[in-house]
Amino acid sequence: MEADFNEDCESRLFLVLHWCVEMNSTSCSRLILLIFAILSSLHHFSSSASAFELDVGDIKGWAVPPRNDTEFYNNWASENRFRVGDSIRFRYRKDSVMEVTEEDYKKCSTTRPSFFSNTGNNVFQLERSGSFYFISGSSGHCELGQRMIVKVLAQDDDSGRSHAASSGSTAALAPALLSAHFLLSRVASYP
């Protein structure tokens, strides 16, 4: 269906460009600029919708979870569907974040992290499929539940993708698609 839509758009654009060259008018130049502006918007929205950045813990950020809620971060991660290329942002104060092995995650061991930062604002790129294990590097925080497993889907297993950011990107894309459809339907009515 997407291929049909793209072919239809291309053929209409070709007709408009051909007509504008024949007419050689100022209004044609404006129309061409409008078409390119809409296409640029579509390209921007479609490329930005392919990868997401999510804030770990949403507004709570990366901190020791409330008492008796040791699964807070794993629940947050399981509510989201991650793909290769997505990223997660850790925001925290007087703390740190580490990526560790599954074994170190289970033991809350901070001795051999593959990633460590204590800057308070880190973006971690999810560059492969599989599981990522994160813990706090601050003493005792992991044992209190400040740890998380993020499962990244394989590239061919991402159908039905959903997470909070996706609805915002889709909502932003809708007006651009409607504008393009309206413009192309008007363009098709030109001689």
Beta strands, then each sheet from edge to edge (+ up, - down):
strand 1: 53-55
strand 2: 82-83
strand 3: 87-91
strand 4: 97-100
strand 5: 115-117
strand 6: 121-125
strand 7: 130-135
strand 8: 147-153
sheet 1: 1+ 3+ 6-
sheet 2: 2+ 8+ 7- 4+ 5-
end
